[in-house]
Amino acid sequence: MPVVEIVKRKAKRMYPAAVEGRFFKRLGVAWKQTKTWVDRRIGYENRKILSENTPVIYNQIMFITFNHSYSCNPKYICEELIRRNADVEIYWGVTNMNTRGGVPDLPNVHVVKMNSYEYFEAACSSRVIIINSLLGDKFYPFPVKKEQRVFETWHGSLGIKRFDLAHYNTNLSWPEAAKRTGKLTNYCISNSKFEEDVFRETFWPQTKIMRLGHARNDIFFDTYKSRRAQWKKDFFDAHDLKEGTKLALYAPTFRDTHNFEVYDLNAEKVVKALEDRFGGEWKLLLRYHDNDKKNEKTQNKLKSESVIDVTDLPDIQELLSFVDCGITDYSSWIYDFILGRKPGFIYARDVEVYNNERGFYFKLEESPFPVASSNEQMLENIAKFDEDLYQQKVTDFLNEKGCMDDGYASRRIADRLMKLLG
């Protein structure tokens, strides 16, 4: 948004604030915001100078994920590079330096704190920058030189939520950063015709698309069979779970209003329904979206002996690889989860509200998953779950979207990177 428009918008708030007796409080907020904006402008101008004076290292790759940790497509691309002992220097931007953001501690794998001097230095010197959302933090952009290459791997693929400019109403900062990211992206990595259409109508209308599959989805195939077993064992040991216990993951997406009232799934009854329909003893894993983490401690009401909170685990993909059932509302992860062909359900109380707020690429009923808008309907859908019908719907859905994931995406992507790096 132009500076003049921002000033006008803030000026309009001053008279109402004066009427309310909050003039100096409003003035203080405006002054603080102005200083922050000036600081960010100074930062970007100096990052331009840093970029111009920092040579590109031609075997250096930088990974940046939207949750600033070792996760999603970048994680599995990195693992493939490590597996083949590639002659590359790898940098990761993370928030938690104490845990390295989960990044492996290896001689050629380095972690840098997000938005630190070292972070920008690594970004300016990397030949390849691999992201899964925005190019860096939305408030702390950095320039990209002609000899650098940006790969967008995105964190959803067959997901239902719209995120184009016409439907993203949360704030102005994310769309502006997304437009900038689109202009600076050299390649988008896709797993389907559907996703390519989404890229084209959002922020990458002219960007070259490589249909190589999503590395994060390799976990659902035999290429990750032993890793899946180890992740499951580690999880069971960490939570003292009995062997044979079955797990359902409930992971809803966020609302722009951060309304927790819609997350009212009846955990006890859902667990009982799963046990009645599928047999065995079940636990419900609860995982809120990263955007809801700040509010979870005070607003989460989904607590029970049957519930295990896994919100703080950095990589949802590891969970998807071994849980026995998935439940969400509009989150894209379940459209990865179906590659494992395990039961999935939709619990969405606010379909009409969310459709007006964000919008959908297709109707929920067009997905393979039974859809419920109440706890009673959810329990009924579990009880009446038809395995044969579900498997046919999954096959039809994947075929209709043109999904090509097969367990070898990370290898194909690593091959392209090695070719690019020479």
Secondary structure, 3 states (H helix, E strand, C coil): CCHHHHHHHHHHCHHHHHHCCCHHHHHHHHHHHHHHHHHHHHHHHHHHHHHHCCCCEEEEEEEECCCCCCCHHHHHHHHHHHHCCCCCEEEEEECCCCCHHHCCCCCCEEEEECCCHHHHHHHHHEEEEEECCCCCCCCCCCCCCCCCEEEECCCCCCCCECCCCCCCCCCCHHHHHHHHHHHHCCEEEECCHHHHHHHHHCCCCCCEEEECCCHHHHHHCHHHHHHHHHHHHHHHHHCCCCCCCEEEEECCCCCCCCCHHHCCCCHHHHHHHHHHHHCCCEEEEECCCHHHHHHHHHHCCCCCCCEEECCCCCCHHHHHHHCCEEEECCCCCHHHHHHHCCCEEEECCCHHHHHHHCCECCCHHHCCCCEECCHHHHHHHHHCCCHHHHHHHHHHHHHHHCCCCCCCHHHHHHHHHHHHHC
